[in-house]
Amino acid sequence: MKLVVDANIIYAGIVARGFTLKLLLDPKLELFAPEYLFSELYGETREICRKTRLSEDEIGEVIEIM
């Protein structure tokens, strides 16, 4: 299945680490997003780290997987 996502969906998936993240990491889905989405997420890395208590490297890995 093809799915279009934006930064808010990815951000929510990483922070909440619930059903949304499971969907985003589902290999049956083909995700599409604007190119600048990654810049937005990397710009919010510190805030995501604060909310999730993950390291910047861990956040980077999650973003790269997506």
All heavy atoms as TSV, in Angstrom:
chain	resi	resn	atom	element	x	y	z
A	1	MET	N	N	0.841	-1.163	0.000
A	1	MET	CA	C	0.000	0.000	0.000
A	1	MET	C	C	0.896	1.239	0.000
A	1	MET	O	O	1.923	1.273	0.649
A	1	MET	CB	C	-0.890	0.010	1.247
A	1	MET	CG	C	-1.708	1.264	1.349
A	1	MET	SD	S	-2.582	1.473	2.923
A	1	MET	CE	C	-3.679	0.094	2.915
A	2	LYS	N	N	0.498	2.240	-0.724
A	2	LYS	CA	C	1.223	3.503	-0.793
A	2	LYS	C	C	0.613	4.480	0.192
A	2	LYS	O	O	-0.605	4.557	0.327
A	2	LYS	CB	C	1.170	4.066	-2.205
A	2	LYS	CG	C	1.867	3.179	-3.209
A	2	LYS	CD	C	1.777	3.734	-4.606
A	2	LYS	CE	C	2.475	2.782	-5.565
A	2	LYS	NZ	N	2.461	3.295	-6.927
A	3	LEU	N	N	1.483	5.217	0.870
A	3	LEU	CA	C	1.028	6.149	1.888
A	3	LEU	C	C	1.864	7.414	1.839
A	3	LEU	O	O	3.093	7.351	1.813
A	3	LEU	CB	C	1.154	5.493	3.268
A	3	LEU	CG	C	0.673	6.261	4.476
A	3	LEU	CD1	C	-0.832	6.481	4.418
A	3	LEU	CD2	C	1.032	5.503	5.741
A	4	VAL	N	N	1.215	8.564	1.826
A	4	VAL	CA	C	1.898	9.855	1.856
A	4	VAL	C	C	1.929	10.321	3.304
A	4	VAL	O	O	0.906	10.321	3.981
A	4	VAL	CB	C	1.179	10.900	0.976
A	4	VAL	CG1	C	1.854	12.253	1.081
A	4	VAL	CG2	C	1.118	10.425	-0.461
A	5	VAL	N	N	3.118	10.690	3.785
A	5	VAL	CA	C	3.265	11.136	5.167
A	5	VAL	C	C	3.916	12.518	5.192
A	5	VAL	O	O	4.600	12.908	4.256
A	5	VAL	CB	C	4.107	10.152	6.000
A	5	VAL	CG1	C	3.404	8.830	6.159
A	5	VAL	CG2	C	5.479	9.947	5.406
A	6	ASP	N	N	3.674	13.225	6.273
A	6	ASP	CA	C	4.335	14.512	6.459
A	6	ASP	C	C	5.123	14.474	7.763
A	6	ASP	O	O	5.095	13.475	8.497
A	6	ASP	CB	C	3.345	15.669	6.412
A	6	ASP	CG	C	2.390	15.714	7.585
A	6	ASP	OD1	O	2.445	14.833	8.455
A	6	ASP	OD2	O	1.568	16.647	7.640
A	7	ALA	N	N	5.812	15.529	8.060
A	7	ALA	CA	C	6.686	15.569	9.237
A	7	ALA	C	C	5.908	15.351	10.528
A	7	ALA	O	O	6.413	14.715	11.452
A	7	ALA	CB	C	7.435	16.896	9.283
A	8	ASN	N	N	4.687	15.848	10.607
A	8	ASN	CA	C	3.894	15.686	11.829
A	8	ASN	C	C	3.610	14.223	12.130
A	8	ASN	O	O	3.648	13.801	13.289
A	8	ASN	CB	C	2.573	16.450	11.717
A	8	ASN	CG	C	2.775	17.931	11.700
A	8	ASN	OD1	O	3.645	18.455	12.371
A	8	ASN	ND2	N	1.974	18.622	10.910
A	9	ILE	N	N	3.327	13.439	11.108
A	9	ILE	CA	C	3.048	12.019	11.294
A	9	ILE	C	C	4.307	11.289	11.751
A	9	ILE	O	O	4.277	10.485	12.689
A	9	ILE	CB	C	2.501	11.386	9.988
A	9	ILE	CG1	C	1.196	12.051	9.566
A	9	ILE	CG2	C	2.350	9.884	10.134
A	9	ILE	CD1	C	0.071	11.910	10.554
A	10	ILE	N	N	5.430	11.565	11.093
A	10	ILE	CA	C	6.695	10.931	11.465
A	10	ILE	C	C	7.081	11.336	12.894
A	10	ILE	O	O	7.448	10.494	13.715
A	10	ILE	CB	C	7.830	11.321	10.485
A	10	ILE	CG1	C	7.468	10.950	9.043
A	10	ILE	CG2	C	9.147	10.707	10.917
A	10	ILE	CD1	C	7.415	9.490	8.757
A	11	TYR	N	N	6.971	12.609	13.188
A	11	TYR	CA	C	7.301	13.133	14.521
A	11	TYR	C	C	6.446	12.432	15.576
A	11	TYR	O	O	6.966	11.946	16.581
A	11	TYR	CB	C	7.066	14.641	14.532
A	11	TYR	CG	C	7.486	15.346	15.786
A	11	TYR	CD1	C	8.773	15.849	15.918
A	11	TYR	CD2	C	6.601	15.539	16.836
A	11	TYR	CE1	C	9.170	16.512	17.067
A	11	TYR	CE2	C	6.991	16.196	17.989
A	11	TYR	CZ	C	8.264	16.680	18.105
A	11	TYR	OH	O	8.658	17.331	19.242
A	12	ALA	N	N	5.145	12.361	15.346
A	12	ALA	CA	C	4.239	11.712	16.295
A	12	ALA	C	C	4.575	10.230	16.450
A	12	ALA	O	O	4.524	9.689	17.557
A	12	ALA	CB	C	2.790	11.877	15.845
A	13	GLY	N	N	4.919	9.578	15.359
A	13	GLY	CA	C	5.268	8.166	15.424
A	13	GLY	C	C	6.503	7.925	16.267
A	13	GLY	O	O	6.551	6.995	17.072
A	14	ILE	N	N	7.509	8.762	16.109
A	14	ILE	CA	C	8.746	8.607	16.868
A	14	ILE	C	C	8.513	8.906	18.344
A	14	ILE	O	O	8.956	8.160	19.218
A	14	ILE	CB	C	9.853	9.518	16.305
A	14	ILE	CG1	C	10.235	9.064	14.896
A	14	ILE	CG2	C	11.075	9.507	17.215
A	14	ILE	CD1	C	11.149	10.033	14.162
A	15	VAL	N	N	7.809	9.980	18.629
A	15	VAL	CA	C	7.623	10.409	20.011
A	15	VAL	C	C	6.701	9.455	20.770
A	15	VAL	O	O	7.003	9.041	21.892
A	15	VAL	CB	C	7.097	11.863	20.077
A	15	VAL	CG1	C	6.693	12.243	21.483
A	15	VAL	CG2	C	8.165	12.816	19.544
A	16	ALA	N	N	5.585	9.080	20.177
A	16	ALA	CA	C	4.613	8.237	20.869
A	16	ALA	C	C	5.027	6.768	20.890
A	16	ALA	O	O	4.663	6.030	21.800
A	16	ALA	CB	C	3.237	8.386	20.225
A	17	ARG	N	N	5.764	6.333	19.861
A	17	ARG	CA	C	6.228	4.958	19.732
A	17	ARG	C	C	5.101	3.934	19.885
A	17	ARG	O	O	5.259	2.895	20.492
A	17	ARG	CB	C	7.335	4.661	20.727
A	17	ARG	CG	C	8.606	5.386	20.384
A	17	ARG	CD	C	9.716	4.937	21.242
A	17	ARG	NE	N	9.852	5.843	22.375
A	17	ARG	CZ	C	10.717	5.701	23.335
A	17	ARG	NH1	N	11.515	4.670	23.345
A	17	ARG	NH2	N	10.793	6.568	24.302
A	18	GLY	N	N	3.967	4.223	19.312
A	18	GLY	CA	C	2.828	3.331	19.387
A	18	GLY	C	C	2.461	2.780	18.027
A	18	GLY	O	O	3.313	2.424	17.210
A	19	PHE	N	N	1.178	2.735	17.785
A	19	PHE	CA	C	0.637	2.163	16.555
A	19	PHE	C	C	1.133	2.897	15.313
A	19	PHE	O	O	1.438	2.276	14.296
A	19	PHE	CB	C	-0.898	2.173	16.609
A	19	PHE	CG	C	-1.524	1.533	15.417
A	19	PHE	CD1	C	-1.474	0.165	15.240
A	19	PHE	CD2	C	-2.158	2.307	14.459
A	19	PHE	CE1	C	-2.056	-0.433	14.133
A	19	PHE	CE2	C	-2.744	1.721	13.346
A	19	PHE	CZ	C	-2.689	0.344	13.189
A	20	THR	N	N	1.242	4.222	15.395
A	20	THR	CA	C	1.693	5.002	14.240
A	20	THR	C	C	3.094	4.584	13.822
A	20	THR	O	O	3.370	4.387	12.647
A	20	THR	CB	C	1.661	6.514	14.550
A	20	THR	OG1	O	0.337	6.879	14.916
A	20	THR	CG2	C	2.101	7.335	13.365
A	21	LEU	N	N	3.983	4.404	14.779
A	21	LEU	CA	C	5.352	3.986	14.458
A	21	LEU	C	C	5.357	2.589	13.843
A	21	LEU	O	O	6.070	2.331	12.877
A	21	LEU	CB	C	6.243	4.031	15.686
A	21	LEU	CG	C	7.719	3.691	15.449
A	21	LEU	CD1	C	8.337	4.644	14.429
A	21	LEU	CD2	C	8.491	3.710	16.746
A	22	LYS	N	N	4.541	1.692	14.365
A	22	LYS	CA	C	4.449	0.343	13.794
A	22	LYS	C	C	4.008	0.405	12.338
A	22	LYS	O	O	4.538	-0.302	11.489
A	22	LYS	CB	C	3.493	-0.528	14.606
A	22	LYS	CG	C	4.052	-0.948	15.932
A	22	LYS	CD	C	3.073	-1.811	16.685
A	22	LYS	CE	C	3.624	-2.130	18.066
A	22	LYS	NZ	N	2.711	-2.937	18.845
A	23	LEU	N	N	3.043	1.262	12.053
A	23	LEU	CA	C	2.597	1.424	10.670
A	23	LEU	C	C	3.704	1.987	9.791
A	23	LEU	O	O	3.921	1.518	8.676
A	23	LEU	CB	C	1.389	2.364	10.598
A	23	LEU	CG	C	0.030	1.762	10.832
A	23	LEU	CD1	C	-1.030	2.866	10.807
A	23	LEU	CD2	C	-0.291	0.705	9.806
A	24	LEU	N	N	4.401	2.984	10.283
A	24	LEU	CA	C	5.462	3.619	9.495
A	24	LEU	C	C	6.600	2.659	9.181
A	24	LEU	O	O	7.267	2.796	8.164
A	24	LEU	CB	C	5.997	4.846	10.228
A	24	LEU	CG	C	5.029	6.017	10.354
A	24	LEU	CD1	C	5.601	7.073	11.284
A	24	LEU	CD2	C	4.698	6.599	9.004
A	25	LEU	N	N	6.823	1.693	10.049
A	25	LEU	CA	C	7.904	0.733	9.851
A	25	LEU	C	C	7.439	-0.557	9.176
A	25	LEU	O	O	8.241	-1.453	8.938
A	25	LEU	CB	C	8.567	0.409	11.200
A	25	LEU	CG	C	9.237	1.592	11.886
A	25	LEU	CD1	C	9.752	1.180	13.257
A	25	LEU	CD2	C	10.341	2.174	11.041
A	26	ASP	N	N	6.165	-0.632	8.833
A	26	ASP	CA	C	5.617	-1.822	8.183
A	26	ASP	C	C	6.209	-1.958	6.774
A	26	ASP	O	O	6.048	-1.068	5.939
A	26	ASP	CB	C	4.093	-1.700	8.097
A	26	ASP	CG	C	3.428	-2.955	7.593
A	26	ASP	OD1	O	4.059	-3.738	6.859
A	26	ASP	OD2	O	2.248	-3.154	7.928
A	27	PRO	N	N	6.875	-3.073	6.493
A	27	PRO	CA	C	7.508	-3.240	5.177
A	27	PRO	C	C	6.509	-3.368	4.018
A	27	PRO	O	O	6.884	-3.214	2.861
A	27	PRO	CB	C	8.335	-4.514	5.333
A	27	PRO	CG	C	7.738	-5.235	6.482
A	27	PRO	CD	C	7.127	-4.195	7.376
A	28	LYS	N	N	5.240	-3.593	4.339
A	28	LYS	CA	C	4.230	-3.689	3.280
A	28	LYS	C	C	3.811	-2.315	2.763
A	28	LYS	O	O	3.172	-2.220	1.732
A	28	LYS	CB	C	2.999	-4.447	3.781
A	28	LYS	CG	C	3.269	-5.918	4.073
A	28	LYS	CD	C	2.024	-6.593	4.555
A	28	LYS	CE	C	2.089	-6.618	6.062
A	28	LYS	NZ	N	0.970	-7.268	6.710
A	29	LEU	N	N	4.171	-1.267	3.499
A	29	LEU	CA	C	3.814	0.086	3.095
A	29	LEU	C	C	4.945	0.722	2.301
A	29	LEU	O	O	6.114	0.553	2.610
A	29	LEU	CB	C	3.524	0.957	4.312
A	29	LEU	CG	C	2.285	0.621	5.116
A	29	LEU	CD1	C	2.186	1.546	6.316
A	29	LEU	CD2	C	1.037	0.721	4.278
A	30	GLU	N	N	4.572	1.479	1.309
A	30	GLU	CA	C	5.518	2.267	0.539
A	30	GLU	C	C	5.241	3.730	0.889
A	30	GLU	O	O	4.181	4.260	0.550
A	30	GLU	CB	C	5.321	2.017	-0.958
A	30	GLU	CG	C	6.359	2.642	-1.823
A	30	GLU	CD	C	6.183	2.267	-3.286
A	30	GLU	OE1	O	5.277	1.476	-3.622
A	30	GLU	OE2	O	6.949	2.794	-4.098
A	31	LEU	N	N	6.172	4.334	1.615
A	31	LEU	CA	C	5.967	5.695	2.108
A	31	LEU	C	C	6.502	6.731	1.129
A	31	LEU	O	O	7.556	6.554	0.535
A	31	LEU	CB	C	6.663	5.880	3.458
A	31	LEU	CG	C	6.236	4.941	4.579
A	31	LEU	CD1	C	7.040	5.230	5.828
A	31	LEU	CD2	C	4.749	5.051	4.856
A	32	PHE	N	N	5.758	7.807	1.003
A	32	PHE	CA	C	6.155	8.944	0.172
A	32	PHE	C	C	6.101	10.191	1.038
A	32	PHE	O	O	5.175	10.370	1.824
A	32	PHE	CB	C	5.211	9.107	-1.026
A	32	PHE	CG	C	5.284	7.977	-1.998
A	32	PHE	CD1	C	4.458	6.875	-1.859
A	32	PHE	CD2	C	6.189	8.007	-3.046
A	32	PHE	CE1	C	4.528	5.814	-2.753
A	32	PHE	CE2	C	6.270	6.956	-3.943
A	32	PHE	CZ	C	5.433	5.864	-3.789
A	33	ALA	N	N	7.113	11.033	0.894
A	33	ALA	CA	C	7.171	12.260	1.678
A	33	ALA	C	C	7.941	13.308	0.905
A	33	ALA	O	O	8.773	12.979	0.061
A	33	ALA	CB	C	7.867	11.989	3.010
A	34	PRO	N	N	7.679	14.579	1.203
A	34	PRO	CA	C	8.452	15.644	0.556
A	34	PRO	C	C	9.926	15.541	0.965
A	34	PRO	O	O	10.248	15.121	2.074
A	34	PRO	CB	C	7.833	16.930	1.084
A	34	PRO	CG	C	6.750	16.552	2.003
A	34	PRO	CD	C	6.690	15.077	2.114
A	35	GLU	N	N	10.814	15.927	0.084
A	35	GLU	CA	C	12.253	15.835	0.331
A	35	GLU	C	C	12.675	16.611	1.581
A	35	GLU	O	O	13.540	16.178	2.328
A	35	GLU	CB	C	13.011	16.361	-0.890
A	35	GLU	CG	C	14.485	16.094	-0.845
A	35	GLU	CD	C	14.854	14.622	-0.960
A	35	GLU	OE1	O	14.153	13.879	-1.666
A	35	GLU	OE2	O	15.836	14.226	-0.338
A	36	TYR	N	N	12.057	17.742	1.824
A	36	TYR	CA	C	12.444	18.569	2.962
A	36	TYR	C	C	12.023	17.983	4.308
A	36	TYR	O	O	12.422	18.466	5.362
A	36	TYR	CB	C	11.889	19.993	2.825
A	36	TYR	CG	C	10.393	20.081	2.841
A	36	TYR	CD1	C	9.694	20.150	4.039
A	36	TYR	CD2	C	9.669	20.097	1.656
A	36	TYR	CE1	C	8.313	20.222	4.060
A	36	TYR	CE2	C	8.290	20.173	1.664
A	36	TYR	CZ	C	7.617	20.231	2.867
A	36	TYR	OH	O	6.246	20.296	2.870
A	37	LEU	N	N	11.232	16.928	4.302
A	37	LEU	CA	C	10.771	16.311	5.544
A	37	LEU	C	C	11.946	15.933	6.434
A	37	LEU	O	O	11.923	16.161	7.635
A	37	LEU	CB	C	9.936	15.065	5.231
A	37	LEU	CG	C	9.494	14.286	6.450
A	37	LEU	CD1	C	8.007	14.007	6.362
A	37	LEU	CD2	C	10.250	12.996	6.559
A	38	PHE	N	N	13.002	15.380	5.852
A	38	PHE	CA	C	14.143	14.951	6.643
A	38	PHE	C	C	14.867	16.138	7.267
A	38	PHE	O	O	15.316	16.059	8.411
A	38	PHE	CB	C	15.081	14.087	5.804
A	38	PHE	CG	C	14.414	12.824	5.351
A	38	PHE	CD1	C	13.967	12.688	4.047
A	38	PHE	CD2	C	14.190	11.786	6.244
A	38	PHE	CE1	C	13.326	11.528	3.637
A	38	PHE	CE2	C	13.553	10.623	5.843
A	38	PHE	CZ	C	13.116	10.491	4.538
A	39	SER	N	N	14.949	17.233	6.561
A	39	SER	CA	C	15.547	18.444	7.130
A	39	SER	C	C	14.749	18.926	8.335
A	39	SER	O	O	15.313	19.321	9.354
A	39	SER	CB	C	15.608	19.556	6.085
A	39	SER	OG	O	16.410	19.184	5.012
A	40	GLU	N	N	13.437	18.882	8.211
A	40	GLU	CA	C	12.567	19.281	9.317
A	40	GLU	C	C	12.801	18.391	10.531
A	40	GLU	O	O	12.916	18.881	11.653
A	40	GLU	CB	C	11.093	19.189	8.916
A	40	GLU	CG	C	10.610	20.279	8.016
A	40	GLU	CD	C	9.117	20.167	7.766
A	40	GLU	OE1	O	8.341	20.011	8.735
A	40	GLU	OE2	O	8.721	20.227	6.599
A	41	LEU	N	N	12.841	17.085	10.312
A	41	LEU	CA	C	13.020	16.164	11.425
A	41	LEU	C	C	14.386	16.303	12.069
A	41	LEU	O	O	14.500	16.302	13.292
A	41	LEU	CB	C	12.798	14.723	10.964
A	41	LEU	CG	C	11.352	14.357	10.643
A	41	LEU	CD1	C	11.276	12.955	10.072
A	41	LEU	CD2	C	10.470	14.472	11.878
A	42	TYR	N	N	15.433	16.410	11.250
A	42	TYR	CA	C	16.771	16.586	11.812
A	42	TYR	C	C	16.867	17.902	12.580
A	42	TYR	O	O	17.587	17.992	13.570
A	42	TYR	CB	C	17.850	16.501	10.731
A	42	TYR	CG	C	18.140	15.084	10.311
A	42	TYR	CD1	C	17.941	14.675	8.998
A	42	TYR	CD2	C	18.625	14.143	11.219
A	42	TYR	CE1	C	18.204	13.366	8.608
A	42	TYR	CE2	C	18.886	12.835	10.839
A	42	TYR	CZ	C	18.680	12.461	9.537
A	42	TYR	OH	O	18.940	11.166	9.157
A	43	GLY	N	N	16.118	18.899	12.159
A	43	GLY	CA	C	16.092	20.168	12.876
A	43	GLY	C	C	15.423	20.068	14.235
A	43	GLY	O	O	15.642	20.893	15.116
A	44	GLU	N	N	14.593	19.047	14.419
A	44	GLU	CA	C	13.881	18.837	15.676
A	44	GLU	C	C	14.513	17.730	16.526
A	44	GLU	O	O	13.918	17.289	17.506
A	44	GLU	CB	C	12.422	18.469	15.380
A	44	GLU	CG	C	11.627	19.570	14.719
A	44	GLU	CD	C	11.407	20.742	15.651
A	44	GLU	OE1	O	11.222	20.530	16.866
A	44	GLU	OE2	O	11.436	21.882	15.162
A	45	THR	N	N	15.715	17.292	16.157
A	45	THR	CA	C	16.335	16.155	16.837
A	45	THR	C	C	16.448	16.365	18.342
A	45	THR	O	O	16.126	15.470	19.125
A	45	THR	CB	C	17.726	15.852	16.238
A	45	THR	OG1	O	17.559	15.552	14.853
A	45	THR	CG2	C	18.385	14.682	16.925
A	46	ARG	N	N	16.898	17.529	18.762
A	46	ARG	CA	C	17.051	17.779	20.211
A	46	ARG	C	C	15.717	17.681	20.938
A	46	ARG	O	O	15.637	17.114	22.025
A	46	ARG	CB	C	17.682	19.136	20.458
A	46	ARG	CG	C	19.144	19.155	20.142
A	46	ARG	CD	C	19.769	20.442	20.576
A	46	ARG	NE	N	21.181	20.420	20.220
A	46	ARG	CZ	C	21.940	21.465	20.229
A	46	ARG	NH1	N	21.444	22.636	20.582
A	46	ARG	NH2	N	23.211	21.373	19.894
A	47	GLU	N	N	14.683	18.237	20.342
A	47	GLU	CA	C	13.354	18.179	20.967
A	47	GLU	C	C	12.849	16.736	21.023
A	47	GLU	O	O	12.278	16.301	22.024
A	47	GLU	CB	C	12.371	19.066	20.193
A	47	GLU	CG	C	10.985	19.123	20.775
A	47	GLU	CD	C	10.928	19.822	22.125
A	47	GLU	OE1	O	11.865	20.556	22.479
A	47	GLU	OE2	O	9.921	19.622	22.828
A	48	ILE	N	N	13.062	15.985	19.953
A	48	ILE	CA	C	12.647	14.584	19.935
A	48	ILE	C	C	13.424	13.803	20.994
A	48	ILE	O	O	12.850	12.984	21.721
A	48	ILE	CB	C	12.845	13.966	18.529
A	48	ILE	CG1	C	11.917	14.634	17.509
A	48	ILE	CG2	C	12.580	12.458	18.568
A	48	ILE	CD1	C	12.207	14.254	16.065
A	49	CYS	N	N	14.718	14.062	21.119
A	49	CYS	CA	C	15.536	13.399	22.142
A	49	CYS	C	C	15.002	13.704	23.538
A	49	CYS	O	O	14.924	12.813	24.388
A	49	CYS	CB	C	16.987	13.846	22.046
A	49	CYS	SG	S	17.864	13.227	20.613
A	50	ARG	N	N	14.661	14.945	23.762
A	50	ARG	CA	C	14.145	15.345	25.076
A	50	ARG	C	C	12.850	14.595	25.397
A	50	ARG	O	O	12.652	14.117	26.513
A	50	ARG	CB	C	13.907	16.856	25.114
A	50	ARG	CG	C	13.523	17.382	26.487
A	50	ARG	CD	C	13.245	18.869	26.453
A	50	ARG	NE	N	12.041	19.215	25.704
A	50	ARG	CZ	C	10.782	19.018	26.118
A	50	ARG	NH1	N	10.556	18.436	27.270
A	50	ARG	NH2	N	9.769	19.380	25.379
A	51	LYS	N	N	11.974	14.477	24.413
A	51	LYS	CA	C	10.678	13.847	24.645
A	51	LYS	C	C	10.746	12.329	24.715
A	51	LYS	O	O	9.928	11.700	25.377
A	51	LYS	CB	C	9.694	14.260	23.550
A	51	LYS	CG	C	9.268	15.698	23.661
A	51	LYS	CD	C	8.236	16.053	22.628
A	51	LYS	CE	C	7.765	17.485	22.823
A	51	LYS	NZ	N	6.697	17.834	21.903
A	52	THR	N	N	11.701	11.731	24.018
A	52	THR	CA	C	11.759	10.270	23.955
A	52	THR	C	C	12.863	9.662	24.804
A	52	THR	O	O	12.861	8.463	25.038
A	52	THR	CB	C	11.993	9.801	22.507
A	52	THR	OG1	O	13.253	10.277	22.056
A	52	THR	CG2	C	10.880	10.254	21.593
A	53	ARG	N	N	13.808	10.491	25.225
A	53	ARG	CA	C	14.994	10.039	25.959
A	53	ARG	C	C	15.858	9.084	25.132
A	53	ARG	O	O	16.559	8.244	25.667
A	53	ARG	CB	C	14.605	9.418	27.294
A	53	ARG	CG	C	13.937	10.418	28.195
A	53	ARG	CD	C	13.759	9.927	29.577
A	53	ARG	NE	N	13.161	10.987	30.366
A	53	ARG	CZ	C	12.309	10.774	31.332
A	53	ARG	NH1	N	11.973	9.569	31.658
A	53	ARG	NH2	N	11.818	11.787	31.999
A	54	LEU	N	N	15.776	9.217	23.821
A	54	LEU	CA	C	16.658	8.492	22.916
A	54	LEU	C	C	17.831	9.397	22.570
A	54	LEU	O	O	17.726	10.622	22.670
A	54	LEU	CB	C	15.920	8.104	21.634
A	54	LEU	CG	C	14.761	7.131	21.765
A	54	LEU	CD1	C	14.035	6.990	20.432
A	54	LEU	CD2	C	15.238	5.770	22.244
A	55	SER	N	N	18.942	8.801	22.161
A	55	SER	CA	C	20.098	9.606	21.768
A	55	SER	C	C	19.885	10.172	20.361
A	55	SER	O	O	19.019	9.700	19.617
A	55	SER	CB	C	21.362	8.749	21.786
A	55	SER	OG	O	21.335	7.821	20.720
A	56	GLU	N	N	20.697	11.153	20.007
A	56	GLU	CA	C	20.620	11.717	18.665
A	56	GLU	C	C	20.932	10.660	17.616
A	56	GLU	O	O	20.334	10.649	16.550
A	56	GLU	CB	C	21.557	12.917	18.526
A	56	GLU	CG	C	21.080	14.136	19.279
A	56	GLU	CD	C	21.898	15.380	18.998
A	56	GLU	OE1	O	22.554	15.451	17.935
A	56	GLU	OE2	O	21.869	16.287	19.835
A	57	ASP	N	N	21.870	9.755	17.925
A	57	ASP	CA	C	22.187	8.669	16.992
A	57	ASP	C	C	20.997	7.744	16.782
A	57	ASP	O	O	20.708	7.318	15.665
A	57	ASP	CB	C	23.392	7.857	17.488
A	57	ASP	CG	C	24.702	8.633	17.402
A	57	ASP	OD1	O	24.774	9.589	16.596
A	57	ASP	OD2	O	25.637	8.273	18.125
A	58	GLU	N	N	20.291	7.429	17.867
A	58	GLU	CA	C	19.114	6.558	17.761
A	58	GLU	C	C	18.012	7.221	16.931
A	58	GLU	O	O	17.381	6.573	16.101
A	58	GLU	CB	C	18.592	6.194	19.151
A	58	GLU	CG	C	19.521	5.273	19.905
A	58	GLU	CD	C	19.129	5.107	21.358
A	58	GLU	OE1	O	18.784	6.113	22.018
A	58	GLU	OE2	O	19.190	3.960	21.840
A	59	ILE	N	N	17.806	8.503	17.152
A	59	ILE	CA	C	16.812	9.238	16.372
A	59	ILE	C	C	17.211	9.229	14.906
A	59	ILE	O	O	16.382	9.001	14.021
A	59	ILE	CB	C	16.663	10.690	16.883
A	59	ILE	CG1	C	16.175	10.714	18.330
A	59	ILE	CG2	C	15.738	11.497	15.977
A	59	ILE	CD1	C	14.832	10.074	18.570
A	60	GLY	N	N	18.480	9.457	14.628
A	60	GLY	CA	C	18.977	9.435	13.256
A	60	GLY	C	C	18.744	8.080	12.595
A	60	GLY	O	O	18.353	8.012	11.424
A	61	GLU	N	N	18.939	7.005	13.348
A	61	GLU	CA	C	18.707	5.658	12.797
A	61	GLU	C	C	17.243	5.453	12.436
A	61	GLU	O	O	16.931	4.901	11.382
A	61	GLU	CB	C	19.145	4.599	13.816
A	61	GLU	CG	C	20.643	4.473	13.944
A	61	GLU	CD	C	21.037	3.444	14.987
A	61	GLU	OE1	O	20.271	2.485	15.220
A	61	GLU	OE2	O	22.113	3.600	15.576
A	62	VAL	N	N	16.351	5.891	13.317
A	62	VAL	CA	C	14.917	5.750	13.048
A	62	VAL	C	C	14.545	6.532	11.799
A	62	VAL	O	O	13.817	6.035	10.921
A	62	VAL	CB	C	14.070	6.202	14.252
A	62	VAL	CG1	C	12.589	6.257	13.894
A	62	VAL	CG2	C	14.297	5.287	15.448
A	63	ILE	N	N	15.042	7.745	11.683
A	63	ILE	CA	C	14.739	8.584	10.517
A	63	ILE	C	C	15.276	7.938	9.250
A	63	ILE	O	O	14.606	7.902	8.217
A	63	ILE	CB	C	15.283	10.008	10.709
A	63	ILE	CG1	C	14.527	10.708	11.860
A	63	ILE	CG2	C	15.160	10.817	9.424
A	63	ILE	CD1	C	15.137	12.027	12.287
A	64	GLU	N	N	16.493	7.399	9.314
A	64	GLU	CA	C	17.087	6.753	8.135
A	64	GLU	C	C	16.296	5.513	7.716
A	64	GLU	O	O	16.139	5.244	6.515
A	64	GLU	CB	C	18.540	6.377	8.407
A	64	GLU	CG	C	19.479	7.554	8.460
A	64	GLU	CD	C	19.512	8.354	7.172
A	64	GLU	OE1	O	19.541	7.754	6.089
A	64	GLU	OE2	O	19.510	9.591	7.254
A	65	ILE	N	N	15.801	4.756	8.680
A	65	ILE	CA	C	15.004	3.559	8.353
A	65	ILE	C	C	13.774	3.953	7.555
A	65	ILE	O	O	13.392	3.278	6.611
A	65	ILE	CB	C	14.613	2.801	9.636
A	65	ILE	CG1	C	15.846	2.136	10.246
A	65	ILE	CG2	C	13.532	1.772	9.347
A	65	ILE	CD1	C	15.626	1.566	11.626
A	66	MET	N	N	13.179	5.072	7.939
A	66	MET	CA	C	11.977	5.514	7.244
A	66	MET	C	C	12.330	6.055	5.891
A	66	MET	O	O	11.589	6.013	4.966
A	66	MET	CB	C	11.255	6.561	8.061
A	66	MET	CG	C	10.662	5.969	9.287
A	66	MET	SD	S	9.746	7.202	10.171
A	66	MET	CE	C	9.708	6.487	11.768
